[in-house]
Amino acid sequence: MNAALELKNVGKQFGSVIALTDVSLEVHPGTVTCVLGDNGAGKSTLIKTLSGVHAPSSGEFFLEGLKTSFNSPRDALAKGIATVYQDLATIPLMSVWRNFFLGNELTKGLWPLRMLDVKKMKTIAKEQLLQMGIDLRDTDQPIGTLSGGERQAVAIARAVYFGAKVLILDEPTSALGVRQSGIVLKYVLAAKDRGVAVVFITHNPHHAFLVGDRFYLLNRGKMVNDFHKDNVALEELTKAMAGGTELEALTHEIQQVKLNESE
């Protein structure tokens, strides 16, 4: 079975600055692929390369086994790659259903008397959110009244409805508390169950481990590790992400400080 998305030895340069070097990854339908890295690891450049903002400087990009390239984010979206950024691109004072169909509004009637099909959009938004397990009392409420986790869930449901084959999530739990993060992770799994290939980009190994099937570790623009869920433990994943020996050195320093304080 072909990967929904695959990068082979992709690099990205901005003048003399090398942002990505020989990055390879595979993302399969109905799985969650996690890309982990700290700040400065190259996650933002990778997201923009996957979503059509940046064209790779080198390497190859495949969709469902076919080599491809994008001219813009809209081009990537038309080919089935949807990206949910941290800021969600929602309008807080606009209703949930309007945000759900933002840029893809349904209309009825004939030109020049065409108008928005409000009833149909409200019905579809309600049904699609329910299918993802999101039960809102009223889709007329401003999306800004929802919690951060619920807004993420609406963005995920929107992407799935509009035919995303690959769903890229940019640090979806970074600004959320424990409960709200749990809500988002639940909907990540719901998208996976719908057959979507999910790319979960995060710096949090605990959240990644809860939902991930495969884990890529990005460091200074390079993929430095690749794990499958069945052959890695959370502790090992955390240690690898932190640089192993660097984490051990830091742990030793902290223990030494505590020892000195107790004397």
C-alpha atoms as an extended CHARMM CRD file, in Angstrom:
* protein
*
       263  EXT
         1         1  MET       CA              0.0000000000        0.0000000000        0.0000000000  PROA      1               0.0000000000
         2         2  ASN       CA              1.4150000000        3.3640000000       -1.0350000000  PROA      2               0.0000000000
         3         3  ALA       CA              2.0560000000        5.9770000000        1.6080000000  PROA      3               0.0000000000
         4         4  ALA       CA             -0.4750000000        8.8170000000        1.5720000000  PROA      4               0.0000000000
         5         5  LEU       CA              2.5000000000       11.1730000000        1.7110000000  PROA      5               0.0000000000
         6         6  GLU       CA              6.2280000000       10.5620000000        1.4540000000  PROA      6               0.0000000000
         7         7  LEU       CA              9.3080000000       12.7570000000        1.5130000000  PROA      7               0.0000000000
         8         8  LYS       CA             12.6260000000       11.4670000000        0.1800000000  PROA      8               0.0000000000
         9         9  ASN       CA             15.8060000000       13.3340000000        1.0910000000  PROA      9               0.0000000000
        10        10  VAL       CA             14.0640000000       16.7070000000        1.1320000000  PROA      10              0.0000000000
        11        11  GLY       CA             16.1560000000       19.7750000000        1.8760000000  PROA      11              0.0000000000
        12        12  LYS       CA             15.2760000000       23.4550000000        2.2160000000  PROA      12              0.0000000000
        13        13  GLN       CA             17.6480000000       26.3940000000        2.0500000000  PROA      13              0.0000000000
        14        14  PHE       CA             17.0470000000       30.1050000000        2.4540000000  PROA      14              0.0000000000
        15        15  GLY       CA             20.1100000000       31.6520000000        0.8700000000  PROA      15              0.0000000000
        16        16  SER       CA             23.0590000000       30.4090000000        2.8890000000  PROA      16              0.0000000000
        17        17  VAL       CA             20.8200000000       29.1730000000        5.7330000000  PROA      17              0.0000000000
        18        18  ILE       CA             20.1060000000       25.4270000000        5.6580000000  PROA      18              0.0000000000
        19        19  ALA       CA             16.7560000000       24.7860000000        7.3590000000  PROA      19              0.0000000000
        20        20  LEU       CA             16.1920000000       21.1250000000        6.4040000000  PROA      20              0.0000000000
        21        21  THR       CA             18.7110000000       18.4800000000        5.3200000000  PROA      21              0.0000000000
        22        22  ASP       CA             17.8650000000       15.0930000000        3.7360000000  PROA      22              0.0000000000
        23        23  VAL       CA             14.5170000000       14.7570000000        5.5080000000  PROA      23              0.0000000000
        24        24  SER       CA             12.6740000000       11.5190000000        4.7040000000  PROA      24              0.0000000000
        25        25  LEU       CA              9.3610000000       10.3730000000        6.1730000000  PROA      25              0.0000000000
        26        26  GLU       CA              6.3170000000        8.2800000000        5.3280000000  PROA      26              0.0000000000
        27        27  VAL       CA              2.7240000000        8.8990000000        6.3680000000  PROA      27              0.0000000000
        28        28  HSD       CA              0.1360000000        6.1590000000        5.8450000000  PROA      28              0.0000000000
        29        29  PRO       CA             -3.6880000000        6.3310000000        5.7760000000  PROA      29              0.0000000000
        30        30  GLY       CA             -5.3780000000        5.6180000000        9.0990000000  PROA      30              0.0000000000
        31        31  THR       CA             -2.2580000000        6.2750000000       11.1500000000  PROA      31              0.0000000000
        32        32  VAL       CA             -0.8540000000        9.0730000000       13.2980000000  PROA      32              0.0000000000
        33        33  THR       CA              2.7270000000        9.9810000000       12.4430000000  PROA      33              0.0000000000
        34        34  CYS       CA              4.3810000000       12.2010000000       15.0320000000  PROA      34              0.0000000000
        35        35  VAL       CA              7.2640000000       14.5470000000       14.2660000000  PROA      35              0.0000000000
        36        36  LEU       CA              8.9340000000       15.6310000000       17.4900000000  PROA      36              0.0000000000
        37        37  GLY       CA             11.4600000000       18.3650000000       18.0170000000  PROA      37              0.0000000000
        38        38  ASP       CA             12.3210000000       21.2530000000       20.2930000000  PROA      38              0.0000000000
        39        39  ASN       CA             12.2180000000       24.9140000000       19.2840000000  PROA      39              0.0000000000
        40        40  GLY       CA             14.6200000000       25.5110000000       16.4150000000  PROA      40              0.0000000000
        41        41  ALA       CA             14.5180000000       21.8970000000       15.2560000000  PROA      41              0.0000000000
        42        42  GLY       CA             12.9980000000       22.8370000000       11.8900000000  PROA      42              0.0000000000
        43        43  LYS       CA              9.3680000000       21.9000000000       12.5870000000  PROA      43              0.0000000000
        44        44  SER       CA              7.9320000000       25.1480000000       11.1820000000  PROA      44              0.0000000000
        45        45  THR       CA              9.9120000000       24.8240000000        7.9470000000  PROA      45              0.0000000000
        46        46  LEU       CA              8.8200000000       21.1960000000        7.6150000000  PROA      46              0.0000000000
        47        47  ILE       CA              5.1480000000       22.1400000000        8.1070000000  PROA      47              0.0000000000
        48        48  LYS       CA              5.3910000000       24.8710000000        5.4720000000  PROA      48              0.0000000000
        49        49  THR       CA              7.1150000000       22.4940000000        3.0700000000  PROA      49              0.0000000000
        50        50  LEU       CA              4.4400000000       19.8390000000        3.5610000000  PROA      50              0.0000000000
        51        51  SER       CA              1.6090000000       22.3520000000        3.1700000000  PROA      51              0.0000000000
        52        52  GLY       CA              2.8450000000       24.0650000000        0.0060000000  PROA      52              0.0000000000
        53        53  VAL       CA              4.1020000000       27.3280000000        1.5050000000  PROA      53              0.0000000000
        54        54  HSD       CA              7.7380000000       26.4860000000        0.6700000000  PROA      54              0.0000000000
        55        55  ALA       CA              8.9500000000       24.4780000000       -2.3110000000  PROA      55              0.0000000000
        56        56  PRO       CA             11.7500000000       22.0420000000       -1.3720000000  PROA      56              0.0000000000
        57        57  SER       CA             15.2330000000       23.0410000000       -2.4890000000  PROA      57              0.0000000000
        58        58  SER       CA             16.1020000000       19.3810000000       -3.0520000000  PROA      58              0.0000000000
        59        59  GLY       CA             14.6160000000       15.9030000000       -2.7320000000  PROA      59              0.0000000000
        60        60  GLU       CA             11.3040000000       14.4040000000       -3.8210000000  PROA      60              0.0000000000
        61        61  PHE       CA              7.6910000000       14.6940000000       -2.6370000000  PROA      61              0.0000000000
        62        62  PHE       CA              5.1930000000       11.8820000000       -3.2780000000  PROA      62              0.0000000000
        63        63  LEU       CA              1.4210000000       11.7070000000       -2.8210000000  PROA      63              0.0000000000
        64        64  GLU       CA             -0.0770000000        8.2170000000       -2.9430000000  PROA      64              0.0000000000
        65        65  GLY       CA              3.0360000000        6.9970000000       -4.7570000000  PROA      65              0.0000000000
        66        66  LEU       CA              3.0600000000        9.7360000000       -7.4000000000  PROA      66              0.0000000000
        67        67  LYS       CA              5.7600000000       12.3860000000       -7.4890000000  PROA      67              0.0000000000
        68        68  THR       CA              4.2580000000       15.8290000000       -7.0370000000  PROA      68              0.0000000000
        69        69  SER       CA              4.9230000000       19.4560000000       -6.2140000000  PROA      69              0.0000000000
        70        70  PHE       CA              2.8240000000       22.3760000000       -4.9930000000  PROA      70              0.0000000000
        71        71  ASN       CA              2.5690000000       25.9440000000       -6.2300000000  PROA      71              0.0000000000
        72        72  SER       CA              0.7540000000       27.2050000000       -3.1310000000  PROA      72              0.0000000000
        73        73  PRO       CA             -1.0830000000       26.0910000000        0.0300000000  PROA      73              0.0000000000
        74        74  ARG       CA             -4.3270000000       26.1510000000       -1.9650000000  PROA      74              0.0000000000
        75        75  ASP       CA             -2.7510000000       23.7490000000       -4.4530000000  PROA      75              0.0000000000
        76        76  ALA       CA             -1.7390000000       21.4310000000       -1.5880000000  PROA      76              0.0000000000
        77        77  LEU       CA             -5.2600000000       21.6220000000       -0.1550000000  PROA      77              0.0000000000
        78        78  ALA       CA             -6.7750000000       20.7910000000       -3.5490000000  PROA      78              0.0000000000
        79        79  LYS       CA             -4.6080000000       17.6540000000       -3.5750000000  PROA      79              0.0000000000
        80        80  GLY       CA             -5.8420000000       16.5740000000       -0.1500000000  PROA      80              0.0000000000
        81        81  ILE       CA             -3.3030000000       18.0460000000        2.2900000000  PROA      81              0.0000000000
        82        82  ALA       CA             -4.9430000000       20.1450000000        5.0040000000  PROA      82              0.0000000000
        83        83  THR       CA             -2.9890000000       21.9790000000        7.6830000000  PROA      83              0.0000000000
        84        84  VAL       CA             -4.3370000000       23.1540000000       11.0340000000  PROA      84              0.0000000000
        85        85  TYR       CA             -1.9910000000       25.7760000000       12.4400000000  PROA      85              0.0000000000
        86        86  GLN       CA             -1.7240000000       26.8180000000       16.0810000000  PROA      86              0.0000000000
        87        87  ASP       CA             -3.7330000000       30.0040000000       15.4350000000  PROA      87              0.0000000000
        88        88  LEU       CA             -6.4160000000       27.8700000000       13.7180000000  PROA      88              0.0000000000
        89        89  ALA       CA             -7.3180000000       30.5880000000       11.1560000000  PROA      89              0.0000000000
        90        90  THR       CA            -10.7450000000       31.0090000000       12.7500000000  PROA      90              0.0000000000
        91        91  ILE       CA            -12.6850000000       34.2490000000       13.2720000000  PROA      91              0.0000000000
        92        92  PRO       CA            -13.6490000000       34.3900000000       16.9860000000  PROA      92              0.0000000000
        93        93  LEU       CA            -16.8000000000       36.5290000000       16.6050000000  PROA      93              0.0000000000
        94        94  MET       CA            -18.1370000000       34.4770000000       13.7070000000  PROA      94              0.0000000000
        95        95  SER       CA            -20.4330000000       31.5010000000       14.3570000000  PROA      95              0.0000000000
        96        96  VAL       CA            -19.2200000000       27.9090000000       14.4540000000  PROA      96              0.0000000000
        97        97  TRP       CA            -21.0040000000       26.9900000000       11.2250000000  PROA      97              0.0000000000
        98        98  ARG       CA            -19.6360000000       30.0500000000        9.3830000000  PROA      98              0.0000000000
        99        99  ASN       CA            -16.1070000000       29.1310000000       10.4730000000  PROA      99              0.0000000000
       100       100  PHE       CA            -16.7200000000       25.5350000000        9.4350000000  PROA      100             0.0000000000
       101       101  PHE       CA            -17.5310000000       26.6360000000        5.8560000000  PROA      101             0.0000000000
       102       102  LEU       CA            -15.2080000000       29.6500000000        5.7230000000  PROA      102             0.0000000000
       103       103  GLY       CA            -14.0050000000       29.9850000000        2.1360000000  PROA      103             0.0000000000
       104       104  ASN       CA            -16.2240000000       27.0490000000        1.0340000000  PROA      104             0.0000000000
       105       105  GLU       CA            -19.6950000000       28.4860000000        1.5300000000  PROA      105             0.0000000000
       106       106  LEU       CA            -22.6750000000       26.6560000000       -0.0090000000  PROA      106             0.0000000000
       107       107  THR       CA            -25.1110000000       28.6760000000       -2.0770000000  PROA      107             0.0000000000
       108       108  LYS       CA            -28.5480000000       28.1740000000       -3.6140000000  PROA      108             0.0000000000
       109       109  GLY       CA            -30.5800000000       29.8130000000       -6.3760000000  PROA      109             0.0000000000
       110       110  LEU       CA            -29.5530000000       31.1080000000       -9.7860000000  PROA      110             0.0000000000
       111       111  TRP       CA            -27.3420000000       34.0420000000      -10.6680000000  PROA      111             0.0000000000
       112       112  PRO       CA            -27.8240000000       36.9320000000       -9.9610000000  PROA      112             0.0000000000
       113       113  LEU       CA            -30.0580000000       35.8740000000       -7.0790000000  PROA      113             0.0000000000
       114       114  ARG       CA            -27.7230000000       33.2970000000       -5.5270000000  PROA      114             0.0000000000
       115       115  MET       CA            -27.5720000000       33.3710000000       -1.7530000000  PROA      115             0.0000000000
       116       116  LEU       CA            -25.9580000000       31.4520000000        1.0750000000  PROA      116             0.0000000000
       117       117  ASP       CA            -27.6750000000       28.1580000000        1.8800000000  PROA      117             0.0000000000
       118       118  VAL       CA            -27.5710000000       28.8180000000        5.6190000000  PROA      118             0.0000000000
       119       119  LYS       CA            -29.9100000000       25.9920000000        6.6360000000  PROA      119             0.0000000000
       120       120  LYS       CA            -27.8950000000       23.3620000000        4.7630000000  PROA      120             0.0000000000
       121       121  MET       CA            -24.5830000000       24.6150000000        6.1310000000  PROA      121             0.0000000000
       122       122  LYS       CA            -25.8810000000       24.5900000000        9.7040000000  PROA      122             0.0000000000
       123       123  THR       CA            -27.2090000000       21.0520000000        9.2600000000  PROA      123             0.0000000000
       124       124  ILE       CA            -23.9810000000       19.7300000000        7.7270000000  PROA      124             0.0000000000
       125       125  ALA       CA            -21.8020000000       21.4210000000       10.3520000000  PROA      125             0.0000000000
       126       126  LYS       CA            -23.9030000000       19.9360000000       13.1570000000  PROA      126             0.0000000000
       127       127  GLU       CA            -23.8660000000       16.4420000000       11.5870000000  PROA      127             0.0000000000
       128       128  GLN       CA            -20.1440000000       16.4520000000       10.8490000000  PROA      128             0.0000000000
       129       129  LEU       CA            -19.2320000000       17.6380000000       14.3210000000  PROA      129             0.0000000000
       130       130  LEU       CA            -21.4580000000       14.9280000000       15.8130000000  PROA      130             0.0000000000
       131       131  GLN       CA            -19.7490000000       12.2780000000       13.6740000000  PROA      131             0.0000000000
       132       132  MET       CA            -16.4400000000       13.3790000000       15.1880000000  PROA      132             0.0000000000
       133       133  GLY       CA            -18.0050000000       13.1800000000       18.6510000000  PROA      133             0.0000000000
       134       134  ILE       CA            -18.4350000000       16.9540000000       19.0720000000  PROA      134             0.0000000000
       135       135  ASP       CA            -21.9050000000       17.7020000000       20.4350000000  PROA      135             0.0000000000
       136       136  LEU       CA            -22.5200000000       21.4520000000       20.3530000000  PROA      136             0.0000000000
       137       137  ARG       CA            -25.8470000000       22.8120000000       21.5490000000  PROA      137             0.0000000000
       138       138  ASP       CA            -25.8470000000       25.5990000000       18.9980000000  PROA      138             0.0000000000
       139       139  THR       CA            -23.6540000000       26.0460000000       15.9120000000  PROA      139             0.0000000000
       140       140  ASP       CA            -24.7930000000       29.7020000000       15.8510000000  PROA      140             0.0000000000
       141       141  GLN       CA            -22.6320000000       30.4880000000       18.8630000000  PROA      141             0.0000000000
       142       142  PRO       CA            -19.4170000000       32.4220000000       18.1500000000  PROA      142             0.0000000000
       143       143  ILE       CA            -16.4980000000       30.0380000000       17.8220000000  PROA      143             0.0000000000
       144       144  GLY       CA            -14.5920000000       32.2840000000       20.2160000000  PROA      144             0.0000000000
       145       145  THR       CA            -16.8780000000       31.1000000000       23.0290000000  PROA      145             0.0000000000
       146       146  LEU       CA            -15.5340000000       27.5450000000       22.6680000000  PROA      146             0.0000000000
       147       147  SER       CA            -12.5480000000       26.2830000000       24.5840000000  PROA      147             0.0000000000
       148       148  GLY       CA             -9.1860000000       25.9470000000       22.8490000000  PROA      148             0.0000000000
       149       149  GLY       CA             -9.6140000000       22.1980000000       22.6080000000  PROA      149             0.0000000000
       150       150  GLU       CA            -13.0910000000       22.5150000000       21.0970000000  PROA      150             0.0000000000
       151       151  ARG       CA            -11.8660000000       25.0150000000       18.4870000000  PROA      151             0.0000000000
       152       152  GLN       CA             -9.0930000000       22.5890000000       17.5360000000  PROA      152             0.0000000000
       153       153  ALA       CA            -11.7190000000       19.8540000000       17.2420000000  PROA      153             0.0000000000
       154       154  VAL       CA            -13.8640000000       21.9990000000       14.9160000000  PROA      154             0.0000000000
       155       155  ALA       CA            -10.8110000000       22.7040000000       12.7240000000  PROA      155             0.0000000000
       156       156  ILE       CA            -10.0390000000       18.9700000000       12.5430000000  PROA      156             0.0000000000
       157       157  ALA       CA            -13.6550000000       18.0870000000       11.6880000000  PROA      157             0.0000000000
       158       158  ARG       CA            -13.6890000000       20.7940000000        8.9870000000  PROA      158             0.0000000000
       159       159  ALA       CA            -10.5390000000       19.4040000000        7.3660000000  PROA      159             0.0000000000
       160       160  VAL       CA            -11.8960000000       15.8440000000        7.3960000000  PROA      160             0.0000000000
       161       161  TYR       CA            -15.2340000000       16.9190000000        5.8930000000  PROA      161             0.0000000000
       162       162  PHE       CA            -13.5940000000       18.7740000000        3.0300000000  PROA      162             0.0000000000
       163       163  GLY       CA            -11.7300000000       15.6560000000        1.9750000000  PROA      163             0.0000000000
       164       164  ALA       CA             -8.3460000000       15.8480000000        3.6420000000  PROA      164             0.0000000000
       165       165  LYS       CA             -6.3340000000       12.7320000000        2.9140000000  PROA      165             0.0000000000
       166       166  VAL       CA             -3.4300000000       14.0730000000        4.9520000000  PROA      166             0.0000000000
       167       167  LEU       CA             -4.0660000000       16.2280000000        8.0210000000  PROA      167             0.0000000000
       168       168  ILE       CA             -1.0930000000       18.1860000000        9.3840000000  PROA      168             0.0000000000
       169       169  LEU       CA             -1.4840000000       19.4360000000       12.9560000000  PROA      169             0.0000000000
       170       170  ASP       CA              0.9090000000       22.1530000000       14.1040000000  PROA      170             0.0000000000
       171       171  GLU       CA              1.4720000000       21.8650000000       17.8830000000  PROA      171             0.0000000000
       172       172  PRO       CA             -2.2820000000       21.4090000000       18.5350000000  PROA      172             0.0000000000
       173       173  THR       CA             -1.8750000000       20.9490000000       22.3100000000  PROA      173             0.0000000000
       174       174  SER       CA              0.9170000000       23.4460000000       23.0190000000  PROA      174             0.0000000000
       175       175  ALA       CA             -1.2460000000       26.1480000000       24.6310000000  PROA      175             0.0000000000
       176       176  LEU       CA             -3.7970000000       23.8520000000       26.2790000000  PROA      176             0.0000000000
       177       177  GLY       CA             -4.2360000000       22.4330000000       29.7590000000  PROA      177             0.0000000000
       178       178  VAL       CA             -4.4400000000       18.7380000000       30.5510000000  PROA      178             0.0000000000
       179       179  ARG       CA             -8.1870000000       18.3220000000       29.9880000000  PROA      179             0.0000000000
       180       180  GLN       CA             -8.2850000000       20.3820000000       26.7880000000  PROA      180             0.0000000000
       181       181  SER       CA             -5.2570000000       18.5240000000       25.4390000000  PROA      181             0.0000000000
       182       182  GLY       CA             -7.1270000000       15.2860000000       26.0730000000  PROA      182             0.0000000000
       183       183  ILE       CA            -10.0570000000       16.5750000000       24.0150000000  PROA      183             0.0000000000
       184       184  VAL       CA             -7.7980000000       17.3480000000       21.0680000000  PROA      184             0.0000000000
       185       185  LEU       CA             -6.0250000000       13.9800000000       21.2680000000  PROA      185             0.0000000000
       186       186  LYS       CA             -9.3890000000       12.2360000000       21.2050000000  PROA      186             0.0000000000
       187       187  TYR       CA            -10.2740000000       13.9790000000       17.9440000000  PROA      187             0.0000000000
       188       188  VAL       CA             -6.8680000000       13.1920000000       16.4790000000  PROA      188             0.0000000000
       189       189  LEU       CA             -7.7430000000        9.5290000000       16.9680000000  PROA      189             0.0000000000
       190       190  ALA       CA            -11.2120000000       10.1540000000       15.5020000000  PROA      190             0.0000000000
       191       191  ALA       CA             -9.5980000000       11.5170000000       12.3230000000  PROA      191             0.0000000000
       192       192  LYS       CA             -7.3180000000        8.4710000000       12.2220000000  PROA      192             0.0000000000
       193       193  ASP       CA            -10.3490000000        6.1930000000       12.5310000000  PROA      193             0.0000000000
       194       194  ARG       CA            -11.8750000000        7.9430000000        9.5110000000  PROA      194             0.0000000000
       195       195  GLY       CA             -8.8700000000        6.7980000000        7.4590000000  PROA      195             0.0000000000
       196       196  VAL       CA             -7.0380000000       10.1150000000        7.4040000000  PROA      196             0.0000000000
       197       197  ALA       CA             -3.2320000000       10.1270000000        7.4880000000  PROA      197             0.0000000000
       198       198  VAL       CA             -2.4490000000       12.4150000000       10.4180000000  PROA      198             0.0000000000
       199       199  VAL       CA              0.8730000000       14.2320000000       10.8480000000  PROA      199             0.0000000000
       200       200  PHE       CA              1.0960000000       15.3840000000       14.4710000000  PROA      200             0.0000000000
       201       201  ILE       CA              3.9210000000       17.8900000000       14.9290000000  PROA      201             0.0000000000
       202       202  THR       CA              4.7880000000       18.5680000000       18.5620000000  PROA      202             0.0000000000
       203       203  HSD       CA              7.4900000000       19.0880000000       21.1600000000  PROA      203             0.0000000000
       204       204  ASN       CA              5.5470000000       17.0320000000       23.7350000000  PROA      204             0.0000000000
       205       205  PRO       CA              6.5440000000       13.3280000000       23.7170000000  PROA      205             0.0000000000
       206       206  HSD       CA              3.8480000000       12.4470000000       26.2800000000  PROA      206             0.0000000000
       207       207  HSD       CA              1.0370000000       13.6690000000       24.0060000000  PROA      207             0.0000000000
       208       208  ALA       CA              2.6550000000       12.1000000000       20.9470000000  PROA      208             0.0000000000
       209       209  PHE       CA              3.0070000000        8.7310000000       22.6530000000  PROA      209             0.0000000000
       210       210  LEU       CA             -0.6990000000        8.6450000000       23.5570000000  PROA      210             0.0000000000
       211       211  VAL       CA             -1.8440000000        8.7740000000       19.9130000000  PROA      211             0.0000000000
       212       212  GLY       CA              1.1620000000        8.0720000000       17.6830000000  PROA      212             0.0000000000
       213       213  ASP       CA              1.8680000000        4.9980000000       15.5710000000  PROA      213             0.0000000000
       214       214  ARG       CA              5.2370000000        6.1940000000       14.3080000000  PROA      214             0.0000000000
       215       215  PHE       CA              7.6480000000        8.7940000000       15.6490000000  PROA      215             0.0000000000
       216       216  TYR       CA             10.2380000000       10.8430000000       13.7920000000  PROA      216             0.0000000000
       217       217  LEU       CA             12.6860000000       12.9740000000       15.7600000000  PROA      217             0.0000000000
       218       218  LEU       CA             13.7810000000       16.2080000000       14.1170000000  PROA      218             0.0000000000
       219       219  ASN       CA             16.8740000000       18.0320000000       15.3460000000  PROA      219             0.0000000000
       220       220  ARG       CA             18.5230000000       21.0350000000       13.6800000000  PROA      220             0.0000000000
       221       221  GLY       CA             16.7960000000       20.3040000000       10.4100000000  PROA      221             0.0000000000
       222       222  LYS       CA             17.6900000000       16.6060000000       10.2790000000  PROA      222             0.0000000000
       223       223  MET       CA             15.7210000000       13.4520000000       11.0560000000  PROA      223             0.0000000000
       224       224  VAL       CA             17.8280000000       11.8180000000       13.7450000000  PROA      224             0.0000000000
       225       225  ASN       CA             15.5580000000        8.9380000000       14.8180000000  PROA      225             0.0000000000
       226       226  ASP       CA             12.6080000000        6.9060000000       13.6120000000  PROA      226             0.0000000000
       227       227  PHE       CA             10.5590000000        4.7040000000       15.9630000000  PROA      227             0.0000000000
       228       228  HSD       CA              7.4340000000        2.5550000000       15.6840000000  PROA      228             0.0000000000
       229       229  LYS       CA              5.0060000000        2.3810000000       18.5970000000  PROA      229             0.0000000000
       230       230  ASP       CA              5.6380000000       -1.3150000000       19.1620000000  PROA      230             0.0000000000
       231       231  ASN       CA              9.3960000000       -0.9290000000       19.5880000000  PROA      231             0.0000000000
       232       232  VAL       CA              9.7810000000        2.1640000000       21.7610000000  PROA      232             0.0000000000
       233       233  ALA       CA              8.7960000000        3.1290000000       25.3030000000  PROA      233             0.0000000000
       234       234  LEU       CA              7.8380000000        6.6500000000       26.4010000000  PROA      234             0.0000000000
       235       235  GLU       CA             10.9810000000        6.9630000000       28.4960000000  PROA      235             0.0000000000
       236       236  GLU       CA             13.1640000000        6.0020000000       25.5320000000  PROA      236             0.0000000000
       237       237  LEU       CA             11.3210000000        8.4190000000       23.2430000000  PROA      237             0.0000000000
       238       238  THR       CA             11.7140000000       11.2720000000       25.7380000000  PROA      238             0.0000000000
       239       239  LYS       CA             15.3860000000       10.4880000000       26.2510000000  PROA      239             0.0000000000
       240       240  ALA       CA             16.0520000000       10.3470000000       22.4980000000  PROA      240             0.0000000000
       241       241  MET       CA             14.2540000000       13.6360000000       21.9320000000  PROA      241             0.0000000000
       242       242  ALA       CA             16.2150000000       15.3290000000       24.7080000000  PROA      242             0.0000000000
       243       243  GLY       CA             19.5010000000       14.1330000000       23.2650000000  PROA      243             0.0000000000
       244       244  GLY       CA             20.1610000000       11.2050000000       25.5930000000  PROA      244             0.0000000000
       245       245  THR       CA             23.5060000000       12.1850000000       27.0920000000  PROA      245             0.0000000000
       246       246  GLU       CA             22.3630000000       15.8150000000       27.4170000000  PROA      246             0.0000000000
       247       247  LEU       CA             19.3460000000       14.7120000000       29.4550000000  PROA      247             0.0000000000
       248       248  GLU       CA             21.4930000000       12.4840000000       31.6450000000  PROA      248             0.0000000000
       249       249  ALA       CA             23.9370000000       15.3560000000       32.2450000000  PROA      249             0.0000000000
       250       250  LEU       CA             21.0780000000       17.7020000000       33.1490000000  PROA      250             0.0000000000
       251       251  THR       CA             19.5510000000       15.1280000000       35.5040000000  PROA      251             0.0000000000
       252       252  HSD       CA             22.9390000000       14.6790000000       37.1920000000  PROA      252             0.0000000000
       253       253  GLU       CA             23.3150000000       18.4470000000       37.6140000000  PROA      253             0.0000000000
       254       254  ILE       CA             19.8570000000       18.7710000000       39.1870000000  PROA      254             0.0000000000
       255       255  GLN       CA             20.5320000000       15.8910000000       41.5640000000  PROA      255             0.0000000000
       256       256  GLN       CA             23.8380000000       17.5140000000       42.5280000000  PROA      256             0.0000000000
       257       257  VAL       CA             22.1090000000       20.8410000000       43.2500000000  PROA      257             0.0000000000
       258       258  LYS       CA             19.5160000000       19.1030000000       45.4370000000  PROA      258             0.0000000000
       259       259  LEU       CA             22.2770000000       17.2330000000       47.2440000000  PROA      259             0.0000000000
       260       260  ASN       CA             24.1500000000       20.4730000000       47.9110000000  PROA      260             0.0000000000
       261       261  GLU       CA             20.9710000000       22.1470000000       49.1920000000  PROA      261             0.0000000000
       262       262  SER       CA             20.3270000000       19.3170000000       51.6320000000  PROA      262             0.0000000000
       263       263  GLU       CA             23.8270000000       19.4890000000       53.1330000000  PROA      263             0.0000000000
